[in-house]
Amino acid sequence: MEAAKPSWAFGAGATRAEKGLAYAVSLFGICALVVGGHGLGWTWWQWLIGALLVHDLAGGVVASGLDTAKLFYHSPSPSPTPCSPASSTTRWASRRSTSSRF
């Protein structure tokens, strides 16, 4: 079985139902914004920004709560990369310990 392709929003292996839930909650949030904010007197671009924010926040809460996203973001990295903070700290510490200036 091939490993699932990771997604920055849902993690790796989210089902269609899980993704649909996140999108449905996002759509519900946008509908709540439209119904609750009909008297705000916003221009079209303010509505667009509001809808994008609600989509990001409402859908993001659900997507971040999925098991696949939790596993993706809270599991250990496969191996340190040359640019990771851990590897640069290790290199600095090894140079410092071999230095005999003082």
DSSP file (Angstrom, degrees, kcal/mol; ACC not computed):
  #  RESIDUE AA STRUCTURE BP1 BP2  ACC     N-H-->O    O-->H-N    N-H-->O    O-->H-N    TCO  KAPPA ALPHA  PHI   PSI    X-CA   Y-CA   Z-CA
    1    1 A M              0   0    0      0, 0.0     2,-0.2     0, 0.0     0, 0.0   0.000 360.0 360.0 360.0 131.1    0.0    0.0    0.0
    2    2 A E        -     0   0    0      1,-0.1     3,-0.1     3,-0.0     2,-0.1  -0.542 360.0-106.5 -80.7 142.6    1.4    3.4   -1.0
    3    3 A A        -     0   0    0     -2,-0.2     2,-0.1     1,-0.1    -1,-0.1  -0.368  39.7-104.3 -67.2 146.2    1.6    6.1    1.6
    4    4 A A        -     0   0    0      1,-0.1    -1,-0.1     8,-0.1     8,-0.0  -0.424  35.5-106.5 -71.5 145.4   -0.9    8.9    1.3
    5    5 A K        -     0   0    0     -2,-0.1     8,-0.5     1,-0.1    -1,-0.1  -0.585  39.8-118.5 -72.5 126.0    0.3   12.2   -0.1
    6    6 A P  E     -A   12   0A   0      0, 0.0     2,-0.4     0, 0.0     6,-0.3  -0.366  24.8-158.4 -68.4 145.1    0.5   14.8    2.7
    7    7 A S  E  >  -A   11   0A   0      4,-1.6     4,-2.2     1,-0.1    65,-0.1  -0.975  18.9-137.8-121.4 137.3   -1.6   17.9    2.6
    8    8 A W  T  4 S+     0   0    0     -2,-0.4    -1,-0.1     1,-0.2     4,-0.1   0.743 104.7  41.3 -66.6 -21.2   -0.7   21.0    4.5
    9    9 A A  T  4 S+     0   0    0      2,-0.2    -1,-0.2     1,-0.1    60,-0.1   0.845 130.2  19.4 -92.8 -38.5   -4.4   21.5    5.5
   10   10 A F  T  4 S-     0   0    0      1,-0.4     2,-0.2    58,-0.1    -2,-0.2   0.484  94.9-128.6-115.0  -4.6   -5.5   18.0    6.3
   11   11 A G  E  <  -A    7   0A   0     -4,-2.2    -4,-1.6    58,-0.1     2,-0.5  -0.542  54.4 -39.4  83.4-158.8   -2.4   15.9    7.0
   12   12 A A  E    S+A    6   0A   0     56,-0.7    -8,-0.1    -6,-0.3    59,-0.1  -0.922 121.7  13.4-110.3 124.1   -1.8   12.6    5.2
   13   13 A G  S    S+     0   0    0     -8,-0.5    -1,-0.2    -2,-0.5     2,-0.2   0.647  71.5 162.6  96.0  15.6   -4.7   10.2    4.6
   14   14 A A        -     0   0    0     -3,-0.3    -1,-0.2     1,-0.1    -4,-0.1  -0.472  35.7-126.4 -67.7 137.2   -7.8   12.3    5.4
   15   15 A T     >  -     0   0    0     -2,-0.2     4,-2.2     1,-0.1     5,-0.2  -0.293  20.9-107.3 -78.7 168.1  -10.9   10.7    4.0
   16   16 A R  H  > S+     0   0    0      1,-0.2     4,-2.6     2,-0.2     5,-0.1   0.863 121.5  55.0 -62.5 -34.8  -13.4   12.5    1.7
   17   17 A A  H  > S+     0   0    0      2,-0.2     4,-2.1     1,-0.2    -1,-0.2   0.898 107.6  48.3 -66.2 -40.2  -15.8   12.6    4.6
   18   18 A E  H  > S+     0   0    0      2,-0.2     4,-1.8     1,-0.2    -2,-0.2   0.920 114.1  45.7 -66.3 -43.2  -13.3   14.3    6.8
   19   19 A K  H  X S+     0   0    0     -4,-2.2     4,-2.2     1,-0.2    -2,-0.2   0.903 111.8  52.8 -65.1 -40.0  -12.5   16.9    4.2
   20   20 A G  H  X S+     0   0    0     -4,-2.6     4,-2.6     1,-0.2    -2,-0.2   0.869 105.7  54.4 -62.6 -37.2  -16.2   17.4    3.4
   21   21 A L  H  X S+     0   0    0     -4,-2.1     4,-2.4     2,-0.2     5,-0.2   0.922 108.5  48.2 -62.5 -44.2  -16.8   18.0    7.1
   22   22 A A  H  X S+     0   0    0     -4,-1.8     4,-1.9     1,-0.2    -2,-0.2   0.917 114.4  45.6 -62.9 -43.0  -14.2   20.8    7.2
   23   23 A Y  H  X S+     0   0    0     -4,-2.2     4,-2.4     2,-0.2    -1,-0.2   0.865 111.5  52.7 -68.7 -35.2  -15.6   22.4    4.0
   24   24 A A  H  X S+     0   0    0     -4,-2.6     4,-2.6     2,-0.2    -2,-0.2   0.912 109.7  47.8 -66.7 -42.3  -19.2   22.1    5.3
   25   25 A V  H  X S+     0   0    0     -4,-2.4     4,-2.2     2,-0.2    -1,-0.2   0.892 111.6  51.7 -64.9 -38.1  -18.3   23.8    8.6
   26   26 A S  H  X S+     0   0    0     -4,-1.9     4,-2.0    -5,-0.2    -2,-0.2   0.927 111.0  46.9 -62.0 -45.6  -16.6   26.5    6.6
   27   27 A L  H  X S+     0   0    0     -4,-2.4     4,-2.4     1,-0.2    -2,-0.2   0.891 110.5  52.9 -64.3 -39.9  -19.7   27.0    4.4
   28   28 A F  H  X S+     0   0    0     -4,-2.6     4,-2.3     1,-0.2    -1,-0.2   0.903 108.7  50.8 -61.5 -40.9  -21.9   27.1    7.5
   29   29 A G  H  X S+     0   0    0     -4,-2.2     4,-2.0     2,-0.2    -2,-0.2   0.888 109.5  49.4 -63.9 -39.8  -19.7   29.8    9.0
   30   30 A I  H  X S+     0   0    0     -4,-2.0     4,-2.3     2,-0.2    -1,-0.2   0.903 110.8  50.2 -66.5 -40.3  -19.9   31.9    5.8
   31   31 A C  H  X S+     0   0    0     -4,-2.4     4,-2.7     1,-0.2     5,-0.2   0.896 109.3  51.8 -63.5 -39.3  -23.7   31.5    5.8
   32   32 A A  H  X S+     0   0    0     -4,-2.3     4,-2.8     1,-0.2     5,-0.2   0.884 108.8  51.2 -64.2 -37.6  -23.8   32.6    9.4
   33   33 A L  H  X S+     0   0    0     -4,-2.0     4,-2.1     2,-0.2    -2,-0.2   0.928 111.8  46.5 -62.9 -45.1  -21.7   35.7    8.5
   34   34 A V  H  < S+     0   0    0     -4,-2.3    -2,-0.2     2,-0.2     4,-0.2   0.924 117.8  41.9 -64.6 -45.4  -24.1   36.6    5.7
   35   35 A V  H >< S+     0   0    0     -4,-2.7     3,-0.7     1,-0.2    -2,-0.2   0.926 121.1  41.1 -68.9 -44.7  -27.2   36.1    7.8
   36   36 A G  H 3< S+     0   0    0     -4,-2.8     3,-0.3    -5,-0.2    -2,-0.2   0.739 119.2  44.3 -76.4 -22.7  -25.8   37.8   10.9
   37   37 A G  T >< S+     0   0    0     -4,-2.1     3,-1.7    -5,-0.2     5,-0.3   0.153  71.7 115.0-110.1  20.8  -24.1   40.6    9.1
   38   38 A H  T <  S+     0   0    0     -3,-0.7     3,-0.3     1,-0.3    -1,-0.2   0.747  80.3  48.7 -64.5 -21.5  -26.7   41.7    6.6
   39   39 A G  T 3  S+     0   0    0     -3,-0.3    -1,-0.3     1,-0.2    -2,-0.1   0.228  82.1  96.1-101.1  15.7  -27.1   45.1    8.3
   40   40 A L  S <  S-     0   0    0     -3,-1.7    -1,-0.2     1,-0.0    -2,-0.1   0.750  81.2-135.4 -78.2 -23.7  -23.4   46.0    8.5
   41   41 A G        +     0   0    0     -3,-0.3     2,-0.1    -4,-0.3    -3,-0.1   0.829  42.0 167.3  74.0  31.7  -23.3   48.0    5.3
   42   42 A W        -     0   0    0     -5,-0.3    -1,-0.2     1,-0.1     2,-0.1  -0.397  33.5-122.4 -77.0 154.5  -20.1   46.5    4.0
   43   43 A T     >  -     0   0    0     -2,-0.1     4,-1.9     1,-0.1     3,-0.3  -0.373  37.4 -95.1 -84.0 174.3  -18.8   46.9    0.5
   44   44 A W  H  > S+     0   0    0      1,-0.2     4,-2.1     2,-0.2     5,-0.1   0.868 124.5  51.7 -61.9 -37.5  -18.1   43.8   -1.7
   45   45 A W  H  > S+     0   0    0      2,-0.2     4,-2.3     1,-0.2    -1,-0.2   0.826 107.3  52.7 -72.3 -29.5  -14.4   43.6   -0.8
   46   46 A Q  H  > S+     0   0    0     -3,-0.3     4,-2.5     2,-0.2    -1,-0.2   0.893 109.9  49.3 -68.8 -38.9  -15.2   43.7    2.9
   47   47 A W  H  X S+     0   0    0     -4,-1.9     4,-2.7     2,-0.2    -2,-0.2   0.899 110.6  51.3 -63.7 -39.9  -17.6   40.8    2.4
   48   48 A L  H  X S+     0   0    0     -4,-2.1     4,-2.4     2,-0.2    -2,-0.2   0.930 111.7  45.4 -63.3 -46.4  -14.9   38.9    0.5
   49   49 A I  H  X S+     0   0    0     -4,-2.3     4,-2.4     2,-0.2    -2,-0.2   0.913 113.9  50.1 -63.8 -42.3  -12.3   39.5    3.3
   50   50 A G  H  X S+     0   0    0     -4,-2.5     4,-2.5     1,-0.2    -2,-0.2   0.910 111.2  48.4 -61.6 -42.5  -14.9   38.5    5.9
   51   51 A A  H  X S+     0   0    0     -4,-2.7     4,-2.6     2,-0.2    -2,-0.2   0.897 111.5  49.8 -65.9 -40.5  -15.8   35.3    4.0
   52   52 A L  H  X S+     0   0    0     -4,-2.4     4,-2.4     2,-0.2    -2,-0.2   0.905 112.1  47.9 -64.7 -41.1  -12.1   34.4    3.5
   53   53 A L  H  X S+     0   0    0     -4,-2.4     4,-2.8     2,-0.2     5,-0.2   0.927 113.3  46.9 -64.7 -44.9  -11.4   34.9    7.3
   54   54 A V  H  X>S+     0   0    0     -4,-2.5     4,-2.7     2,-0.2     5,-0.6   0.911 112.1  51.2 -64.2 -41.4  -14.4   32.8    8.3
   55   55 A H  H  X5S+     0   0    0     -4,-2.6     4,-1.5    -5,-0.2     5,-0.4   0.929 113.8  44.7 -59.4 -45.7  -13.5   30.1    5.8
   56   56 A D  H  X5S+     0   0    0     -4,-2.4     4,-1.3     3,-0.2    -2,-0.2   0.924 120.1  39.2 -66.2 -45.6  -10.0   30.0    7.2
   57   57 A L  H  X5S+     0   0    0     -4,-2.8     4,-1.8     2,-0.2    -2,-0.2   0.957 121.0  39.4 -73.2 -51.4  -11.0   30.0   10.9
   58   58 A A  H  X5S+     0   0    0     -4,-2.7     4,-1.3    -5,-0.2    -3,-0.2   0.941 123.3  40.1 -67.7 -47.7  -14.0   27.8   10.9
   59   59 A G  H  X<S+     0   0    0     -4,-1.5     4,-2.6    -5,-0.6    -1,-0.2   0.851 113.5  56.2 -69.2 -33.3  -12.7   25.2    8.4
   60   60 A G  H  X S+     0   0    0     -4,-1.3     4,-2.5    -5,-0.4    -1,-0.2   0.842 101.6  55.7 -68.2 -34.6   -9.2   25.4   10.0
   61   61 A V  H  X S+     0   0    0     -4,-1.8     4,-1.0     2,-0.2    -1,-0.2   0.937 113.7  40.7 -62.5 -45.6  -10.5   24.5   13.4
   62   62 A V  H  X S+     0   0    0     -4,-1.3     4,-0.5     2,-0.2     3,-0.4   0.929 115.6  50.0 -69.1 -45.4  -12.1   21.3   12.1
   63   63 A A  H >< S+     0   0    0     -4,-2.6     3,-0.9     1,-0.2     6,-0.3   0.881 110.4  50.5 -62.8 -38.2   -9.2   20.4    9.8
   64   64 A S  H 3< S+     0   0    0     -4,-2.5    -1,-0.2     1,-0.2    -2,-0.2   0.759 106.4  56.8 -71.1 -23.9   -6.7   20.9   12.6
   65   65 A G  H 3< S+     0   0    0     -4,-1.0    -1,-0.2    -3,-0.4    -2,-0.2   0.526  81.8 109.3 -84.8  -6.0   -8.7   18.6   14.8
   66   66 A L  S <X S-     0   0    0     -3,-0.9     4,-2.2    -4,-0.5     3,-0.2  -0.423  76.5-125.5 -69.9 146.2   -8.7   15.7   12.4
   67   67 A D  H  > S+     0   0    0      1,-0.2     4,-2.5     2,-0.2     5,-0.2   0.870 109.6  56.2 -59.4 -37.8   -6.5   12.8   13.5
   68   68 A T  H  > S+     0   0    0      1,-0.2     4,-2.0     2,-0.2   -56,-0.7   0.886 108.5  46.4 -65.2 -37.8   -4.6   12.9   10.3
   69   69 A A  H  > S+     0   0    0     -6,-0.3     4,-2.6    -3,-0.2     5,-0.3   0.899 111.5  51.7 -70.4 -39.9   -3.6   16.5   10.8
   70   70 A K  H  X S+     0   0    0     -4,-2.2     4,-2.2     1,-0.2    -2,-0.2   0.921 112.5  45.8 -62.3 -42.6   -2.6   15.8   14.4
   71   71 A L  H  X S+     0   0    0     -4,-2.5     4,-0.7     1,-0.2    -1,-0.2   0.893 113.7  50.0 -65.4 -38.8   -0.4   12.9   13.4
   72   72 A F  H  < S+     0   0    0     -4,-2.0    -2,-0.2    -5,-0.2     3,-0.2   0.918 120.7  32.1 -66.7 -44.9    1.1   15.0   10.5
   73   73 A Y  H  < S+     0   0    0     -4,-2.6    -2,-0.2     1,-0.2    -1,-0.2   0.722 123.5  42.5 -88.8 -22.6    2.0   18.0   12.7
   74   74 A H  H  < S+     0   0    0     -4,-2.2    -1,-0.2    -5,-0.3    -2,-0.2   0.273  90.3  95.4-112.7  11.1    2.8   16.4   16.1
   75   75 A S  S  < S-     0   0    0     -4,-0.7    -4,-0.0    -3,-0.2     0, 0.0  -0.671  85.8 -92.0 -94.9 157.5    4.8   13.4   15.1
   76   76 A P        -     0   0    0      0, 0.0    -1,-0.1     0, 0.0    -2,-0.1  -0.316  46.1-100.8 -66.6 152.3    8.6   13.5   15.1
   77   77 A S        -     0   0    0      1,-0.1    -3,-0.0    -3,-0.1     0, 0.0  -0.380  27.3-120.4 -67.9 149.8   10.3   14.5   11.9
   78   78 A P  S    S-     0   0    0      0, 0.0    -1,-0.1     0, 0.0     0, 0.0   0.913  86.1 -22.3 -60.9 -43.3   11.8   11.6    9.9
   79   79 A S  S    S-     0   0    0     -3,-0.0     2,-0.1     0, 0.0     0, 0.0  -0.962  77.0 -91.2-162.1 151.5   15.3   12.9   10.1
   80   80 A P        -     0   0    0      0, 0.0     0, 0.0     0, 0.0     0, 0.0  -0.419  39.3-140.1 -68.6 142.7   16.9   16.3   10.7
   81   81 A T    >   -     0   0    0     -2,-0.1     3,-1.7     1,-0.1     6,-0.3  -0.599  25.9-106.4 -95.7 162.2   17.6   18.3    7.6
   82   82 A P  T 3  S+     0   0    0      0, 0.0    -1,-0.1     0, 0.0     0, 0.0   0.771 121.1  47.7 -59.5 -24.3   20.8   20.4    7.1
   83   83 A C  T 3  S+     0   0    0      4,-0.1     0, 0.0     5,-0.0     0, 0.0   0.407  85.3 114.6 -97.7   2.4   18.8   23.6    7.7
   84   84 A S  S <> S-     0   0    0     -3,-1.7     4,-1.7     1,-0.1     3,-0.3  -0.416  74.1-122.4 -75.7 150.8   16.9   22.5   10.8
   85   85 A P  H  > S+     0   0    0      0, 0.0     4,-2.1     0, 0.0     5,-0.2   0.841 109.5  58.1 -60.1 -34.1   17.7   24.3   14.1
   86   86 A A  H  > S+     0   0    0      1,-0.2     4,-2.0     2,-0.2     5,-0.1   0.912 106.6  46.4 -65.0 -42.3   18.7   21.0   15.8
   87   87 A S  H  > S+     0   0    0     -6,-0.3     4,-2.2    -3,-0.3    -1,-0.2   0.875 112.5  49.4 -70.7 -35.8   21.5   20.3   13.3
   88   88 A S  H  X S+     0   0    0     -4,-1.7     4,-2.2     2,-0.2    -1,-0.2   0.873 111.2  50.3 -70.9 -34.7   22.9   23.8   13.4
   89   89 A T  H  X S+     0   0    0     -4,-2.1     4,-2.5     2,-0.2    -2,-0.2   0.903 110.6  49.9 -66.5 -40.9   22.9   23.8   17.2
   90   90 A T  H  X S+     0   0    0     -4,-2.0     4,-2.3     2,-0.2    -2,-0.2   0.916 110.8  48.9 -64.3 -43.7   24.7   20.5   17.1
   91   91 A R  H  X S+     0   0    0     -4,-2.2     4,-2.2     1,-0.2    -1,-0.2   0.915 112.3  48.6 -62.3 -42.0   27.3   21.8   14.7
   92   92 A W  H  X S+     0   0    0     -4,-2.2     4,-2.3     1,-0.2    -2,-0.2   0.915 111.9  49.0 -64.6 -42.8   27.9   24.9   16.8
   93   93 A A  H  X S+     0   0    0     -4,-2.5     4,-2.2     1,-0.2    -1,-0.2   0.881 110.8  49.9 -65.7 -38.1   28.2   22.9   20.0
   94   94 A S  H  X S+     0   0    0     -4,-2.3     4,-1.3     2,-0.2    -1,-0.2   0.886 112.2  47.8 -70.1 -36.3   30.7   20.5   18.4
   95   95 A R  H  X S+     0   0    0     -4,-2.2     4,-0.9     1,-0.2    -2,-0.2   0.901 112.0  50.4 -66.6 -39.8   32.8   23.4   17.0
   96   96 A R  H  < S+     0   0    0     -4,-2.3     3,-0.4     1,-0.2    -2,-0.2   0.898 108.9  50.5 -66.5 -40.4   32.8   25.1   20.4
   97   97 A S  H  < S+     0   0    0     -4,-2.2    -1,-0.2     1,-0.2    -2,-0.2   0.792 111.9  47.6 -71.6 -25.9   33.9   22.0   22.3
   98   98 A T  H  < S+     0   0    0     -4,-1.3    -1,-0.2    -5,-0.2     2,-0.2   0.607  90.9  99.3 -88.3 -11.4   36.8   21.4   20.0
   99   99 A S     <  -     0   0    0     -4,-0.9     3,-0.1    -3,-0.4    -3,-0.0  -0.540  50.2-172.9 -75.7 139.2   38.0   25.0   20.1
  100  100 A S        +     0   0    0     -2,-0.2    -1,-0.1     1,-0.1    -3,-0.1  -0.210  42.5 122.1-126.6  43.3   40.8   25.6   22.5
  101  101 A R              0   0    0      1,-0.2    -1,-0.1     0, 0.0    -2,-0.0   0.907 360.0 360.0 -70.5 -40.8   41.1   29.4   22.5
  102  102 A F              0   0    0     -3,-0.1    -1,-0.2     0, 0.0    -2,-0.1   0.431 360.0 360.0-105.9 360.0   40.6   29.9   26.2
